[in-house]
Amino acid sequence: MNRAFSPSEVIPSGSSVQDPSGDIRRAYARRTIRASLICLSGVLLLALLSVFAVSLGANDISLLQAIQILLGPVLPANLFAEVSVLQEKVVMQLRLPRITMALVGGAGLSVAGVMMQGITRNPLVSPFTVGLSPAAAFGAALAILLGALQMPELGTYMMVGGAFASSMLCAGIVLGIAGLSGISATTIILAGIGLTYLFSAFTATLQFVATQEQLAAIVHWTFGSLNAASWDEVGFSAVMLAIAAPIFWRMAWALNAMAAGEETAASLGYNLKRVRLVTALLSVLITACIIAFTGVIGFIGLVSPHIARMMIGNDHRWLVPFSMIVGAFLLLVADTIGRSLFSPAVIPVGIVVAYVGVPLFVHLILRQRRRAMQ
């Protein structure tokens, strides 16, 4: 004769039933807290580094004097240290625009790299590998050959305008080719690689026919530098980043779904063509705007997303903001080292960033491998 069993007979007293959904919620909460703490720590470290960078340079300014200058509008006069007019001008007109441009530029290039890697599902994609940086170098080189060096008033604007226009032309060609074939990730990558070689050849041709003075200017621009950063350039780049960053963050769920496969993302209702088009267009605009002012800085957009991903994981809701922190940190460290190591000589940041970023990148890779083997 069959009979129903009571819960006390099926589950011995003192035992507990595991709730899978409860475990998932707790794991999610722990991960959220961890990611929040990592981002908060990154912001605090970045703020401290920025204040420290203000005090470094050819002119002697102590850390307390730098704090006094930065917090002057909200502090009583000379609360921390005596500050001269010259020191205040050096900080506010020379160092602070440069440091702010490093923060904005590093954040913008890094988040552009994250988004382009996300929509192509390829870890080797960056603003440099899709041709934007070589195209900007060609535009600047062409402006130099057209007489930018002979026009002190308009020369800088010619170079910036040429770099930006050439980058946008490259982006238009890449997106146009991709659009003809359905905005596929493979097409974006292949078109970018092809245009990288094409614009590099264009730039090499201009270098071949340039004079010694023009050649030196072209080569110096391709190094990447923050020497000429101004508040106007910082403001323009910051506005572009402020517009794009919230849109990128809203794309996080779509990119997370795409990481699981295009079929999965499509089944969840995401329009992959629109996601790729909007993301690629905004990434291109940010990259073109930054490198038009700073010159070619190709390493940030490639390595910063990987460093951020190793530290915080693949969830784009956290990867997008944290990659901006990592990119800003890496570019600021590189620029600070470049302008203080052999002061008063300044090493271009495009060179230093490779020396700083590669060892850090290799260290994180080896550390992640050791953790995986444990």
GIRA-V750260 format. One record per residue. RES is the residue in one small letter. PSI is psi as a letter, one per 40 degrees, with the letter a starting at -180 (999 if undefined). NEAR is the number of other C-alpha atoms within 10 Angstrom. D_FIRST is the distance of its C-alpha to the first C-alpha in whole Angstrom. Layout:
BEGIN
res={RES,RES}
psi={PSI,PSI}
near={NEAR,NEAR}
d_first={D_FIRST,D_FIRST}
END
This chain:
BEGIN
res={m,n,r,a,f,s,p,s,e,v,i,p,s,g,s,s,v,q,d,p,s,g,d,i,r,r,a,y,a,r,r,t,i,r,a,s,l,i,c,l,s,g,v,l,l,l,a,l,l,s,v,f,a,v,s,l,g,a,n,d,i,s,l,l,q,a,i,q,i,l,l,g,p,v,l,p,a,n,l,f,a,e,v,s,v,l,q,e,k,v,v,m,q,l,r,l,p,r,i,t,m,a,l,v,g,g,a,g,l,s,v,a,g,v,m,m,q,g,i,t,r,n,p,l,v,s,p,f,t,v,g,l,s,p,a,a,a,f,g,a,a,l,a,i,l,l,g,a,l,q,m,p,e,l,g,t,y,m,m,v,g,g,a,f,a,s,s,m,l,c,a,g,i,v,l,g,i,a,g,l,s,g,i,s,a,t,t,i,i,l,a,g,i,g,l,t,y,l,f,s,a,f,t,a,t,l,q,f,v,a,t,q,e,q,l,a,a,i,v,h,w,t,f,g,s,l,n,a,a,s,w,d,e,v,g,f,s,a,v,m,l,a,i,a,a,p,i,f,w,r,m,a,w,a,l,n,a,m,a,a,g,e,e,t,a,a,s,l,g,y,n,l,k,r,v,r,l,v,t,a,l,l,s,v,l,i,t,a,c,i,i,a,f,t,g,v,i,g,f,i,g,l,v,s,p,h,i,a,r,m,m,i,g,n,d,h,r,w,l,v,p,f,s,m,i,v,g,a,f,l,l,l,v,a,d,t,i,g,r,s,l,f,s,p,a,v,i,p,v,g,i,v,v,a,y,v,g,v,p,l,f,v,h,l,i,l,r,q,r,r,r,a,m,q}
psi={h,i,i,i,h,i,d,d,d,d,h,i,i,e,i,i,h,h,h,d,d,d,d,d,d,d,d,d,d,d,d,d,d,d,d,d,d,d,d,d,d,d,d,d,d,d,d,d,d,d,d,d,d,d,e,i,a,d,h,h,h,i,d,d,d,d,d,d,d,d,e,d,d,e,i,i,h,f,d,d,i,h,h,i,d,d,d,d,d,d,d,d,e,d,d,d,d,d,d,d,d,d,d,d,d,d,d,d,d,d,d,d,d,d,d,d,d,d,d,e,f,h,e,e,i,i,d,d,e,e,e,d,d,d,d,d,d,d,d,d,d,d,d,d,d,e,e,d,d,e,g,d,d,e,d,d,d,d,d,d,d,d,d,d,d,d,d,d,d,d,d,d,d,d,d,d,d,d,d,d,e,f,f,i,d,d,d,d,d,d,d,d,d,d,d,d,d,d,d,d,d,d,d,d,d,d,d,d,e,i,i,d,d,d,d,d,d,d,d,d,d,e,d,h,i,e,d,e,h,i,d,d,d,d,d,d,d,d,d,d,d,d,d,d,d,d,d,d,d,d,e,d,d,d,d,d,d,d,d,e,i,d,d,d,d,d,d,e,e,h,g,d,d,d,d,d,d,d,d,d,d,d,d,d,d,d,d,d,d,d,d,d,d,e,a,h,g,e,d,d,e,d,d,d,d,d,d,d,d,d,d,e,a,e,h,e,d,d,d,d,d,d,d,d,d,d,d,d,d,d,d,d,d,d,d,d,d,d,e,d,d,f,h,e,i,h,h,h,d,d,d,d,d,d,d,d,d,d,d,d,d,d,d,d,d,d,d,d,d,d,d,d,e,999}
near={2,4,5,6,8,8,9,8,9,8,11,9,9,5,7,8,6,8,8,9,9,10,11,11,11,12,12,12,12,12,14,13,12,13,20,15,12,15,20,14,13,17,17,11,13,20,13,11,16,20,17,16,22,25,19,21,20,12,13,10,18,15,17,18,24,23,17,22,24,17,13,16,9,8,12,10,14,13,13,16,15,12,17,11,7,9,17,18,13,15,23,15,14,17,20,21,22,26,26,21,27,30,25,27,30,27,31,32,35,36,33,34,33,30,28,29,22,23,25,22,18,13,15,15,23,31,29,24,23,24,25,32,30,29,32,36,31,29,26,31,28,23,22,24,19,14,15,20,18,11,11,10,10,12,17,18,17,21,28,23,19,23,31,27,19,25,29,21,16,25,26,14,16,25,23,15,18,21,15,10,12,13,22,18,17,14,19,26,21,16,21,27,17,14,21,21,15,16,23,18,14,19,21,14,12,19,20,10,11,18,12,10,10,20,18,12,17,24,13,14,24,24,19,24,25,21,17,12,21,18,16,10,18,21,15,12,23,22,12,18,25,12,12,21,21,12,13,24,18,13,19,19,16,22,29,17,17,21,18,11,13,16,12,13,19,14,11,12,9,18,12,20,14,11,17,23,16,16,20,22,19,20,28,23,21,26,32,27,28,28,27,28,27,24,27,26,28,24,22,29,30,25,26,30,29,24,22,23,19,16,17,19,14,18,15,25,17,20,26,28,19,29,32,28,27,28,31,28,24,26,32,27,23,23,27,25,22,21,22,16,14,12,14,11,11,17,22,23,28,25,20,20,23,19,12,15,20,13,11,14,16,12,13,16,14,11,12,13,11,10,8,8,6,5}
d_first={0,4,7,10,13,16,19,20,17,18,22,23,26,29,28,30,29,32,33,34,36,38,39,41,42,43,45,47,48,49,51,53,54,55,57,58,60,61,63,64,66,67,69,70,72,73,75,76,78,79,81,82,83,86,88,88,91,95,96,95,92,90,87,88,90,88,85,88,89,85,85,88,88,85,87,90,93,93,90,89,92,96,95,98,99,99,96,94,95,94,90,90,92,91,88,86,86,86,83,81,82,80,77,77,78,75,72,73,74,70,68,70,69,65,65,66,64,61,62,63,60,63,64,68,69,71,74,76,74,74,78,79,80,83,83,84,87,88,89,91,93,94,95,97,99,100,101,99,101,104,103,102,101,99,98,95,93,94,92,89,89,90,87,85,86,85,82,81,82,80,77,78,78,75,73,75,74,71,71,72,69,66,66,65,64,66,69,70,70,72,74,75,75,78,80,80,82,84,85,86,88,90,90,91,94,95,96,98,100,100,103,103,102,100,98,97,96,93,92,92,90,87,87,85,87,86,90,91,88,89,87,88,86,83,83,82,80,78,78,76,74,73,72,70,68,66,65,64,62,60,60,58,54,56,57,54,52,55,54,51,52,54,51,49,52,53,49,49,52,55,58,59,63,64,62,64,67,67,67,69,72,71,71,74,76,75,76,80,81,80,82,85,86,85,85,83,80,78,76,74,72,70,70,69,66,65,65,64,60,60,61,58,56,56,55,58,57,59,60,63,64,64,66,69,69,69,72,74,74,74,77,79,79,80,83,84,84,86,89,89,89,92,94,96,95,92,89,88,84,83,84,83,79,79,80,77,74,74,74,71,69,69,68,65,64,64,63,60,60,59,57,55,55,54}
END
